[in-house]
Amino acid sequence: MKTRAQVAEADTWDLTRVYESNELWRKDFEEWKERASHVADYRGKLSDPDSLREFLEFSDKLDRDGDRLGVYAFLKSTEDLSNTTYQEMKNEFGLAAARIGEASSFVNPELLALTDEDAVALLNNPKLADWKLTLERIMRAKSHTLSANEEKILAATSDIADMPSKTFRLLSDAETKFQPVEDETGELKPLTHETFQLFLLSPDRSVRKNAFENFYAEFESRQNTFASLLEGSVRKDVFYAKTRGFNNSLEAALFYEEIPELVYNNLVQTVRASLPSLYRYYELRRKLLKLDEIHFYDVYVPVVPDVKVNYSWEDAVTMIKDALTPLGDEYVSTLSRGLLVDRWADKYENQNKESGAFSCPGYDFPPYIMINFKPTAIESVFTLAHESGHSMHSWYSAKTQPYRYYDYVIFLAEIASTFNEQLLARHLLQTAQDDKTRAWIINRELDSIRATIFRQTMFAEFEARAHEIAELNQPLSATCFRKIYREILNEYFGNKFALDDALELECLRIPHFYRGFYVYKYATGLSAAITLADRVLQGGEKEREQYLGFLKAGRSASPLEILKNAGVDMESPEPIQAAMKRFDTLCDELERLMS
């Protein structure tokens, strides 16, 4: 595997559009910290409309400049996790941001200390019209906001609270080394987080099995350390929820994105009601693979044999462009230029590069994409389409909204990304040349719904149970985590599935568990995306403009209101039910094609 220095410049992102050098970053960082020291100058003045407007303008500029600083340090740190220069820059920024958060912790308590009459007067003051929604969101949190001194203390803990996540990333990505695996030809190949997914696609079952066992052997040898880190993250969530007067961690996590618990409960209940469809798919997969019993390392390999892929980066971009044509010329041409000319993406894996993929939003610079693209994995094309959905969401929002309302919540973000995956899948189905290729694409689409709706809902249930135990002040050891996860695995895989004990360790390796109650948004996101894809592909100009309006909305209204304007009601179980119906329909067609 190449070192970072060996990677061709054309295959990396162009971060000079954020900062041209570390020296310029350092200069602006020091100036930013000095400006931030004046936050406290506004203490005690926010009841005055003129002073409040001045502070909000000052704060917007400070946050906007901070985004540029933070993004540069963060993106550079992901290129090579062993590069201490950028790890230190990222940590420096994080510490400085925490101190600024501490210094500005008086703002919300001061505004919330106003009488109801004075608060209404501020909300209706024409001088503050541009910030009315910001102020309404602050006022909404009145019952969960503490005194100024208490808020200052909580703000000072933010960098400490991030330690479990930071340590998990370093332990998992940089310090956990896996035994190599023999591939189909008998050649030893390195096993990493990225190649693990490739090994699970191998048609040779011994390769899949060995990769699975080697991978989880390393997590088992460190299970107590990983469990301790996860327990720390869960207890952090519980601490902040209790301190702010929420009934539980779930309520606290949903509150700030303005999502009612009804949405979460609809997801779990509707998916659980559809588990027989999932059991049916596993049994169909077992039969098609001609297995006596099906294990977890058998659920990713395509059931349609001998369909090989090898897509270059340019091939992948062309496929995605063709699939997204229904969104119009501006969308397609902007994305194409970003991926092929303007170097929005850091394309391939290198030594110690962060695993996975992400899109990083930007208001004054491009929405960058980090990916570990594999030409021989169709999932890499779908991952690129996914992250492109995030990036174009950011691009439209930044183009349309003022800075304070451009950064949409994650609940909406996962819709834009999985919508792109839906259009790509349907485009590939439409252009399939024969039944075999069509069956292969349907297989992939079924696995997408399985992994994104069923699997992420399973993860969400695990999170909920783990937090409930912590809220009862009971211990969370490796044994406890494994027991909880085993019970959920039994429920989601059914009694005909052969569950290996090592799969219990999966709960200790999921990075998103360090962002409490994040994973359910993947499932709601794809469910909404399926409905939106149907609307755009079956509708006309109106439906396309409604979808683009969703991308442009940022956070200019509540997430559920923005979605309703696009034609989806997530307070109803209907979008989840529609996704489950599509899963059944695809399963029917796969069974017919393969018979």
Secondary structure in CASP SS format (residue, H / E / C, confidence):
PFRMAT SS
TARGET T0000
AUTHOR 0000-0000-0000
METHOD secondary structure of the structure
MODEL  1
M C 1.00
K C 1.00
T C 1.00
R H 1.00
A H 1.00
Q H 1.00
V C 1.00
A C 1.00
E H 1.00
A H 1.00
D H 1.00
T C 1.00
W C 1.00
D C 1.00
L H 1.00
T H 1.00
R H 1.00
V C 1.00
Y C 1.00
E C 1.00
S C 1.00
N H 1.00
E H 1.00
L H 1.00
W H 1.00
R H 1.00
K H 1.00
D H 1.00
F H 1.00
E H 1.00
E H 1.00
W H 1.00
K H 1.00
E H 1.00
R H 1.00
A H 1.00
S C 1.00
H C 1.00
V H 1.00
A H 1.00
D H 1.00
Y H 1.00
R C 1.00
G C 1.00
K C 1.00
L C 1.00
S C 1.00
D C 1.00
P H 1.00
D H 1.00
S H 1.00
L H 1.00
R H 1.00
E H 1.00
F H 1.00
L H 1.00
E H 1.00
F H 1.00
S H 1.00
D H 1.00
K H 1.00
L H 1.00
D H 1.00
R H 1.00
D H 1.00
G H 1.00
D H 1.00
R H 1.00
L H 1.00
G H 1.00
V H 1.00
Y H 1.00
A H 1.00
F H 1.00
L H 1.00
K H 1.00
S H 1.00
T H 1.00
E H 1.00
D C 1.00
L C 1.00
S C 1.00
N C 1.00
T H 1.00
T H 1.00
Y H 1.00
Q H 1.00
E H 1.00
M H 1.00
K H 1.00
N H 1.00
E H 1.00
F H 1.00
G H 1.00
L H 1.00
A H 1.00
A H 1.00
A H 1.00
R H 1.00
I H 1.00
G H 1.00
E H 1.00
A H 1.00
S C 1.00
S C 1.00
F C 1.00
V H 1.00
N H 1.00
P H 1.00
E H 1.00
L H 1.00
L H 1.00
A C 1.00
L C 1.00
T C 1.00
D H 1.00
E H 1.00
D H 1.00
A H 1.00
V H 1.00
A H 1.00
L H 1.00
L H 1.00
N C 1.00
N C 1.00
P H 1.00
K H 1.00
L H 1.00
A H 1.00
D H 1.00
W H 1.00
K H 1.00
L H 1.00
T H 1.00
L H 1.00
E H 1.00
R H 1.00
I H 1.00
M H 1.00
R H 1.00
A C 1.00
K H 1.00
S H 1.00
H H 1.00
T C 1.00
L C 1.00
S C 1.00
A H 1.00
N H 1.00
E H 1.00
E H 1.00
K H 1.00
I H 1.00
L H 1.00
A H 1.00
A H 1.00
T C 1.00
S H 1.00
D H 1.00
I H 1.00
A H 1.00
D C 1.00
M H 1.00
P H 1.00
S H 1.00
K H 1.00
T H 1.00
F H 1.00
R H 1.00
L H 1.00
L H 1.00
S H 1.00
D H 1.00
A H 1.00
E H 1.00
T C 1.00
K C 1.00
F C 1.00
Q C 1.00
P C 1.00
V E 1.00
E E 1.00
D C 1.00
E C 1.00
T C 1.00
G C 1.00
E C 1.00
L E 1.00
K E 1.00
P C 1.00
L C 1.00
T C 1.00
H H 1.00
E H 1.00
T H 1.00
F H 1.00
Q H 1.00
L H 1.00
F H 1.00
L C 1.00
L C 1.00
S C 1.00
P C 1.00
D C 1.00
R H 1.00
S H 1.00
V H 1.00
R H 1.00
K H 1.00
N H 1.00
A H 1.00
F H 1.00
E H 1.00
N H 1.00
F H 1.00
Y H 1.00
A H 1.00
E H 1.00
F H 1.00
E H 1.00
S H 1.00
R C 1.00
Q H 1.00
N H 1.00
T H 1.00
F H 1.00
A H 1.00
S H 1.00
L H 1.00
L H 1.00
E H 1.00
G H 1.00
S H 1.00
V H 1.00
R H 1.00
K H 1.00
D H 1.00
V H 1.00
F H 1.00
Y H 1.00
A H 1.00
K H 1.00
T H 1.00
R C 1.00
G C 1.00
F C 1.00
N C 1.00
N C 1.00
S H 1.00
L H 1.00
E H 1.00
A H 1.00
A H 1.00
L H 1.00
F H 1.00
Y C 1.00
E C 1.00
E C 1.00
I C 1.00
P C 1.00
E H 1.00
L H 1.00
V H 1.00
Y H 1.00
N H 1.00
N H 1.00
L H 1.00
V H 1.00
Q H 1.00
T H 1.00
V H 1.00
R H 1.00
A H 1.00
S C 1.00
L H 1.00
P H 1.00
S H 1.00
L H 1.00
Y H 1.00
R H 1.00
Y H 1.00
Y H 1.00
E H 1.00
L H 1.00
R H 1.00
R H 1.00
K H 1.00
L H 1.00
L C 1.00
K C 1.00
L C 1.00
D C 1.00
E C 1.00
I C 1.00
H C 1.00
F H 1.00
Y H 1.00
D H 1.00
V C 1.00
Y C 1.00
V C 1.00
P C 1.00
V C 1.00
V C 1.00
P C 1.00
D C 1.00
V C 1.00
K C 1.00
V C 1.00
N C 1.00
Y C 1.00
S C 1.00
W H 1.00
E H 1.00
D H 1.00
A H 1.00
V H 1.00
T H 1.00
M H 1.00
I H 1.00
K H 1.00
D H 1.00
A H 1.00
L C 1.00
T H 1.00
P H 1.00
L H 1.00
G C 1.00
D H 1.00
E H 1.00
Y H 1.00
V H 1.00
S H 1.00
T H 1.00
L H 1.00
S H 1.00
R H 1.00
G H 1.00
L H 1.00
L H 1.00
V C 1.00
D C 1.00
R C 1.00
W C 1.00
A E 1.00
D E 1.00
K C 1.00
Y C 1.00
E C 1.00
N C 1.00
Q C 1.00
N C 1.00
K C 1.00
E C 1.00
S C 1.00
G C 1.00
A C 1.00
F E 1.00
S E 1.00
C E 1.00
P C 1.00
G C 1.00
Y C 1.00
D C 1.00
F C 1.00
P C 1.00
P C 1.00
Y E 1.00
I E 1.00
M E 1.00
I C 1.00
N C 1.00
F C 1.00
K C 1.00
P C 1.00
T C 1.00
A C 1.00
I H 1.00
E H 1.00
S H 1.00
V H 1.00
F H 1.00
T H 1.00
L H 1.00
A H 1.00
H H 1.00
E H 1.00
S H 1.00
G H 1.00
H H 1.00
S H 1.00
M H 1.00
H H 1.00
S H 1.00
W H 1.00
Y H 1.00
S H 1.00
A H 1.00
K H 1.00
T H 1.00
Q C 1.00
P C 1.00
Y H 1.00
R H 1.00
Y H 1.00
Y H 1.00
D C 1.00
Y C 1.00
V C 1.00
I H 1.00
F H 1.00
L H 1.00
A H 1.00
E H 1.00
I H 1.00
A H 1.00
S H 1.00
T H 1.00
F H 1.00
N H 1.00
E H 1.00
Q H 1.00
L H 1.00
L H 1.00
A H 1.00
R H 1.00
H H 1.00
L H 1.00
L H 1.00
Q H 1.00
T C 1.00
A C 1.00
Q C 1.00
D C 1.00
D H 1.00
K H 1.00
T H 1.00
R H 1.00
A H 1.00
W H 1.00
I H 1.00
I H 1.00
N H 1.00
R H 1.00
E H 1.00
L H 1.00
D H 1.00
S H 1.00
I H 1.00
R H 1.00
A H 1.00
T H 1.00
I H 1.00
F H 1.00
R H 1.00
Q H 1.00
T H 1.00
M H 1.00
F H 1.00
A H 1.00
E H 1.00
F H 1.00
E H 1.00
A H 1.00
R H 1.00
A H 1.00
H H 1.00
E H 1.00
I H 1.00
A H 1.00
E H 1.00
L C 1.00
N C 1.00
Q C 1.00
P C 1.00
L C 1.00
S C 1.00
A H 1.00
T H 1.00
C H 1.00
F H 1.00
R H 1.00
K H 1.00
I H 1.00
Y H 1.00
R H 1.00
E H 1.00
I H 1.00
L H 1.00
N H 1.00
E H 1.00
Y H 1.00
F H 1.00
G C 1.00
N C 1.00
K C 1.00
F C 1.00
A C 1.00
L C 1.00
D C 1.00
D H 1.00
A H 1.00
L H 1.00
E H 1.00
L H 1.00
E H 1.00
C H 1.00
L H 1.00
R C 1.00
I C 1.00
P H 1.00
H H 1.00
F H 1.00
Y H 1.00
R C 1.00
G C 1.00
F C 1.00
Y C 1.00
V C 1.00
Y H 1.00
K H 1.00
Y H 1.00
A H 1.00
T H 1.00
G H 1.00
L H 1.00
S H 1.00
A H 1.00
A H 1.00
I H 1.00
T H 1.00
L H 1.00
A H 1.00
D H 1.00
R H 1.00
V H 1.00
L H 1.00
Q H 1.00
G C 1.00
G C 1.00
E H 1.00
K H 1.00
E H 1.00
R H 1.00
E H 1.00
Q H 1.00
Y H 1.00
L H 1.00
G H 1.00
F H 1.00
L H 1.00
K H 1.00
A C 1.00
G C 1.00
R C 1.00
S C 1.00
A C 1.00
S C 1.00
P H 1.00
L H 1.00
E H 1.00
I H 1.00
L H 1.00
K H 1.00
N H 1.00
A H 1.00
G C 1.00
V C 1.00
D C 1.00
M C 1.00
E C 1.00
S C 1.00
P C 1.00
E H 1.00
P H 1.00
I H 1.00
Q H 1.00
A H 1.00
A H 1.00
M H 1.00
K H 1.00
R H 1.00
F H 1.00
D H 1.00
T H 1.00
L H 1.00
C H 1.00
D H 1.00
E H 1.00
L H 1.00
E H 1.00
R H 1.00
L H 1.00
M H 1.00
S C 1.00
END
